[in-house]
Amino acid sequence: MKNIYILTFAVLLFAGLSCKKSENLNREIVGLGGDTWEQGTLDQWLNVNFTQPYNISVKYRWDGTEYDNAKTLIPPRIERVQPLMEMVRAAWIDPYAAQVGENFIKKYAPKNYVLVGSLQYNPGGSVTLGEAEGGIKVTLFNVNNFSKTDRAIAKRVLKTIHHEFTHILHQTISYQKEFPQVTPAGYTADWNNTTLATAYAGGFISQYAQAAPNEDFAEMTSIMLTEGKAGYEAIVKGMTATAQTSIRMKEDMVVTYFKQTYGIDFYTLQNRVQAALNQSSPSQPNTYLGFGTTLPYTALHGISGDVAGQSADFVTVFNAAKTGLAALNPSPGRVLLNFSLLYTAANQVTLRINYNNAAGASVVANFTYNLSTDANGAVSFVLSASDANAVVIAPSITALTNYLTQNKFVYKWYYSSDFKSEYIGLQKSTDANSYFFGVYGN
């Protein structure tokens, strides 16, 4: 009976298989021709902003053929896709297009962006934030943790994009052969087991820059762009003199490469990237400005109502001070040129008035103020001392000194219309239309 049962089961199984062979094999196989779906508002937005102008495809729907099946990955959250790609457009595509035209992006940009919700974890303990394949496809990981308003997160994503795009550029036309010779002994396959302090000491801008010359060049470029001038200088200032020399050599090569190879003014591109980044996740300029060895800048210079872009309210104040100083007796005819803010001690700033006397000689007057910061980060100026020249001219420039002492201010970034200059300024905390700015330096 047992053998008969087995035989009967085999016959039935064969009969079942035979029935399947008789099914209609001409019907459409789902997915073979590519999945289709109704195009929603997100798809339409991506099409208008990436596909139509630049022939760039952005894939956010899950497709297992796009990923390493040995990795555990998850799809991106739909609500994170557009904010992420808005930043990609504003802080990567638009700055390059403004510098060298849209055809540059059409020619060199990768044609496929693939978005992944999670990080990609690697065997050595490192994680992958992004990767490029032959200049054709860029995969961005960790989309689900993206926030436009969180500057640290936004910078990480943006750094990945600029890093990978730099690879495309230098693989098209190579950078200078002298670049790997700046710090030749520092490259190591074991880069992820070194500290950032060690990387800095060796003349590298990051740990990953130690992996190979190509990565070093891409890291220099992407960090200079995403940190901006002030952030980059803060990093470099913390290095040893020997390391700074190496970093400056690499910086010069990056700037020269972009200019000579692609006709790009790198520092203007840097400002454009920062302006876009600051629109959604601004940094605080005062973190780079003030008294102390860890701060790269200690002064704002050249503040004047004659500089294009100053607020109308401030121009009125400056001109009133200019008129008052010119009429001051005895010896009328003094000419107010500009003023500086010098951060000479902790929580203290000197207002230095630069003017010519009636004879045309240059003169300075110094007013010292104590600074106090409230819970919202707004700064107040309280006069604490005046030098002899300041005492003389004080009655004539009250429009300016009252403007400072009778208002609270917050620090902001400002840019020239051509983005060749970046400024730090102070804006009234109660009026966004009243502000002034100057060139930051020492």
C-alpha positions in Angstrom: 0.0 0.0 0.0 2.8 2.3 0.8 4.4 2.0 -2.7 1.0 2.4 -4.3 0.4 5.7 -2.4 3.7 7.1 -3.4 3.1 6.2 -7.0 -0.4 7.7 -6.9 1.1 10.9 -5.5 3.7 11.0 -8.2 1.1 10.6 -10.9 -1.0 13.4 -9.5 2.0 15.7 -9.2 2.9 15.0 -12.8 -0.7 15.6 -13.8 -0.6 19.0 -12.0 2.6 20.0 -13.7 1.1 18.9 -17.1 -1.8 21.2 -16.5 0.5 24.2 -15.9 2.2 23.6 -19.2 -1.1 24.0 -20.9 -1.6 27.5 -19.5 -1.5 30.7 -21.7 2.2 31.6 -22.1 1.5 34.7 -24.2 0.2 36.8 -21.4 2.3 39.8 -20.1 4.9 39.1 -17.4 4.5 41.7 -14.7 7.6 43.9 -14.4 9.5 42.6 -17.4 8.9 45.8 -19.4 9.5 48.1 -16.4 7.0 48.9 -13.7 4.7 51.8 -14.3 2.8 54.0 -11.9 0.7 57.1 -11.9 2.9 60.2 -12.0 2.3 62.2 -8.8 3.2 65.7 -7.9 6.7 64.6 -6.7 7.4 62.9 -10.0 6.3 66.0 -11.9 8.5 68.2 -9.7 11.5 66.0 -10.3 10.8 65.9 -14.0 10.6 69.8 -14.2 13.7 70.4 -12.0 16.0 67.6 -13.1 14.9 65.5 -16.1 13.7 68.2 -18.5 16.5 70.7 -18.0 19.4 68.3 -17.3 18.3 64.8 -18.4 18.9 63.6 -14.9 16.7 60.7 -13.6 15.9 60.6 -9.9 14.8 57.1 -8.7 13.3 56.9 -5.3 11.0 54.0 -5.7 12.5 50.7 -4.6 14.3 48.7 -7.3 16.4 45.8 -6.0 18.5 45.7 -9.1 20.1 49.0 -8.2 21.6 47.9 -4.9 24.1 45.5 -3.4 22.0 42.6 -2.3 24.5 41.7 0.4 23.7 44.9 2.2 20.7 45.6 4.4 19.0 48.7 3.0 15.6 50.3 3.2 13.6 52.5 0.8 13.6 56.3 1.3 10.6 58.0 2.9 8.6 59.9 0.2 8.4 63.1 2.3 12.2 63.4 2.5 12.8 63.2 -1.3 11.8 66.7 -2.5 13.5 68.6 0.4 16.7 66.6 -0.3 16.6 67.2 -4.1 15.7 70.9 -3.5 19.1 71.2 -1.7 20.8 69.2 -4.5 19.5 71.6 -7.1 20.1 74.8 -5.1 23.6 74.0 -3.7 25.1 71.9 -6.4 23.5 72.4 -9.8 22.6 76.1 -9.6 26.0 77.3 -8.4 27.8 75.5 -11.2 25.2 76.6 -13.8 25.5 80.2 -12.6 29.3 80.0 -13.0 29.7 78.3 -16.3 26.3 77.7 -17.7 23.7 75.0 -17.8 25.5 73.1 -20.5 28.3 72.3 -18.1 25.8 70.3 -15.9 24.2 68.7 -19.0 27.7 67.6 -20.1 29.3 66.4 -16.9 26.5 65.6 -14.4 25.7 61.9 -13.7 22.4 61.0 -15.4 21.0 58.8 -12.7 20.4 59.5 -9.0 19.3 56.6 -6.8 18.0 57.3 -3.3 18.3 54.9 -0.4 16.6 55.5 3.0 19.3 54.0 5.2 23.1 54.1 5.6 25.2 51.4 3.9 27.3 49.7 6.6 30.7 48.3 5.5 32.7 45.4 7.0 35.5 47.6 8.3 33.1 49.6 10.5 32.8 52.5 8.1 29.5 53.7 6.5 28.8 54.8 3.0 27.0 58.1 2.5 27.2 58.0 -1.3 28.9 56.3 -4.2 29.3 57.0 -7.9 29.6 54.5 -10.7 31.6 55.5 -13.7 30.2 59.1 -13.7 26.8 57.7 -14.7 25.0 56.9 -11.5 25.2 58.4 -8.0 23.6 56.6 -5.1 22.7 58.7 -2.0 22.2 56.8 1.3 20.6 57.9 4.6 17.8 59.9 2.9 15.4 59.1 5.8 17.6 61.2 8.2 17.8 64.2 5.9 16.6 67.6 7.2 17.2 70.8 5.2 17.2 72.9 8.4 19.8 70.7 10.1 23.1 72.1 8.8 25.2 69.2 9.9 23.0 66.7 8.1 22.6 69.0 5.0 26.4 69.5 4.8 27.1 65.7 4.9 24.8 65.1 2.0 26.0 68.0 0.0 29.6 67.1 0.7 28.9 63.6 -0.7 27.4 65.1 -3.9 30.3 67.5 -4.5 32.8 64.8 -3.7 31.4 62.4 -6.3 31.0 65.2 -8.9 34.7 66.1 -8.4 35.6 62.6 -9.3 33.7 62.9 -12.5 35.5 66.2 -13.3 39.0 64.9 -12.6 38.4 61.6 -14.3 37.5 63.6 -17.4 40.6 65.9 -17.1 43.1 64.9 -14.5 44.4 67.3 -11.8 48.0 68.3 -11.5 50.6 65.5 -11.3 52.2 67.4 -8.5 49.2 67.0 -6.2 50.0 63.5 -4.9 53.5 64.7 -4.1 52.5 67.2 -1.5 51.9 64.5 1.2 53.0 61.2 -0.5 53.8 59.3 2.7 50.4 59.9 4.3 48.2 57.8 2.0 47.0 54.6 3.5 44.4 51.9 3.0 44.0 51.9 6.7 42.6 55.5 6.7 39.4 54.6 8.7 41.6 53.5 11.7 43.3 56.8 12.0 42.0 59.8 13.9 40.9 63.1 12.5 43.7 64.8 14.5 46.2 62.4 12.9 44.9 63.3 9.5 45.2 67.0 10.2 48.7 66.6 11.5 49.6 64.9 8.2 48.4 67.7 6.1 45.0 66.1 5.1 41.6 67.8 5.3 39.9 64.6 6.5 40.6 61.0 7.4 39.2 59.8 4.1 41.5 62.1 2.2 44.3 59.7 3.3 42.8 56.9 1.3 44.4 57.9 -2.1 45.3 61.0 -4.1 41.9 60.9 -5.9 40.1 60.9 -2.6 42.3 63.6 -1.3 41.5 65.9 -4.2 37.8 65.2 -4.0 37.8 65.8 -0.2 39.7 69.1 -0.5 37.2 70.3 -3.1 34.0 69.1 -1.3 35.0 70.3 2.1 36.1 73.7 0.8 32.7 74.1 -0.9 30.5 72.8 1.9 32.4 74.5 4.8 32.7 77.8 3.0 35.6 80.2 3.5 35.1 80.8 7.2 34.5 77.1 8.1 37.4 76.0 6.1 39.7 78.6 7.6 38.6 77.5 11.1 39.8 73.9 10.3 43.1 75.0 8.8 43.8 77.4 11.7 43.7 74.5 14.1 46.5 72.6 12.3 50.2 72.8 12.9 52.3 75.2 10.7 53.7 72.3 8.7 50.3 70.8 8.1 48.9 74.3 7.1 51.7 74.6 4.5 50.6 71.3 2.9 46.9 72.2 3.0 47.6 75.5 1.4 49.5 73.9 -1.4 46.6 71.5 -2.1 44.1 74.4 -1.9 46.1 76.4 -4.5 46.1 73.4 -6.8 42.4 72.9 -6.5 41.7 76.5 -7.2 44.1 76.6 -10.2 42.7 73.3 -11.6 39.1 74.6 -11.6 40.2 77.9 -13.2 42.5 76.5 -15.9 40.6 73.4 -16.7 36.9 74.5 -16.5 37.1 78.3 -16.3 35.6 78.3 -12.8 36.4 80.9 -10.2 36.5 78.4 -7.3 36.0 81.0 -4.5 33.0 82.5 -6.2 31.6 79.0 -6.6 32.3 78.4 -2.9 30.3 81.6 -2.0 27.4 80.5 -4.2 27.2 77.1 -2.5 27.3 78.7 0.9 24.6 81.3 0.0 22.3 78.4 -1.1 23.1 76.4 2.0 22.5 79.3 4.3 19.0 79.8 2.8 17.7 76.7 4.5 20.2 75.9 7.2 22.3 79.0 8.0 25.4 78.9 10.2 26.1 81.4 12.9 28.8 83.8 11.6 29.7 84.8 15.2 31.1 81.2 15.7 33.9 82.3 13.4 34.2 85.9 14.6 35.5 87.1 17.9 38.3 87.1 20.4 40.2 83.9 21.0 42.8 81.6 19.4 40.2 79.1 18.1 38.4 81.7 16.0 39.8 82.5 12.6 38.6 86.1 12.3 38.8 89.0 14.8 37.3 92.0 12.8 34.8 93.4 10.4 36.3 96.0 8.1 35.2 98.6 5.5 31.6 99.1 6.8 30.1 102.0 5.0 26.9 103.3 3.6 28.7 103.7 0.3 29.0 99.9 -0.1 26.4 98.4 -2.4 23.9 96.2 -0.7 23.7 97.9 2.7 20.1 98.4 4.0 18.4 101.7 3.3 17.9 102.2 7.0 21.7 101.9 7.7 22.6 104.1 4.7 20.4 106.8 6.2 22.2 106.4 9.6 25.7 106.4 8.0 25.0 109.5 5.9 23.6 111.4 8.9 26.8 110.6 10.8 28.8 111.6 7.8 27.0 115.0 7.6 27.4 115.5 11.3 31.1 114.8 11.3 31.7 117.1 8.3 30.0 120.0 10.2 31.8 119.5 13.5 33.5 122.6 14.9 36.2 123.7 15.2 37.8 122.8 11.8 34.8 121.5 9.9 35.5 119.4 6.8 36.2 116.0 8.3 35.2 113.2 6.0 33.8 109.9 7.4 35.2 107.1 5.3 34.0 103.9 7.0 34.3 102.0 10.3 35.5 98.7 11.6 34.4 96.4 14.5 37.4 95.0 16.2 36.9 92.0 18.6 39.8 92.7 21.0 38.7 90.8 24.1 36.0 88.4 25.2 32.6 90.0 25.1 34.1 93.3 23.9 34.3 95.1 20.6 35.9 98.3 19.5 34.1 100.6 17.0 36.9 102.2 15.0 35.8 105.2 13.0 38.1 105.9 10.0 38.0 109.5 8.7 40.1 112.2 7.2 40.5 115.5 9.0 40.1 118.9 7.4 43.7 118.7 6.1 43.1 115.4 4.5 45.1 113.3 6.9 43.8 109.9 8.0 42.6 109.7 11.6 40.9 107.0 13.7 38.7 107.2 16.8 38.0 104.2 19.0 34.8 103.6 21.0 34.9 100.4 23.1 31.7 98.5 23.9 30.8 95.6 26.1 28.7 93.0 24.4 25.9 91.1 26.0 23.9 88.3 24.4 20.4 87.4 25.3 18.7 84.0 25.3 17.8 84.4 21.6 21.3 85.2 20.5 20.7 88.9 20.0 23.7 91.2 20.9 23.6 94.5 22.7 26.3 97.2 22.6 27.1 99.1 25.9 29.7 101.8 25.7 32.5 101.3 28.2 35.4 103.6 27.0 36.4 106.2 24.4 39.8 107.4 23.3 40.7 111.1 22.9 39.6 111.4 19.2 36.4 109.5 20.0 35.5 112.0 22.7 36.0 114.9 20.2 33.8 113.5 17.4 31.2 111.7 19.6 28.6 114.5 19.5 28.7 114.6 15.7 28.1 110.9 15.0 25.3 110.1 17.4 23.1 108.8 14.6 25.6 105.9 14.3 26.4 105.3 17.9 22.7 105.5 18.9 21.9 103.0 16.1 24.3 100.6 17.8 23.4 101.1 21.4 19.6 101.5 21.1 19.0 98.2 19.2 19.8 94.5 19.5 21.5 92.7 16.6 21.9 89.2 15.2 24.8 88.1 13.0 24.0 87.2 9.4 25.8 86.3 6.1 25.7 88.6 3.2 27.0 88.4 -0.4 27.8 90.7 -3.2 25.6 90.5 -6.3 28.2 88.6 -8.2 29.1 86.4 -5.2 32.7 87.2 -5.4 32.6 88.6 -1.9 31.1 87.2 1.3 30.5 89.4 4.3 29.4 89.1 7.9 26.9 91.6 9.1 24.6 92.6 11.9 20.8 92.8 11.4 18.4 94.4 13.8 16.7 91.6 15.8 13.4 93.3 15.3 13.7 94.4 11.7 15.2 92.2 9.0 15.3 95.3 6.7 17.8 97.1 8.8 21.4 95.8 8.7 25.0 96.5 7.8 28.0 94.3 6.9 31.7 94.3 6.4 34.6 92.2 5.2 35.7 89.7 7.9 39.4 89.4 8.6 42.0 90.3 11.2 
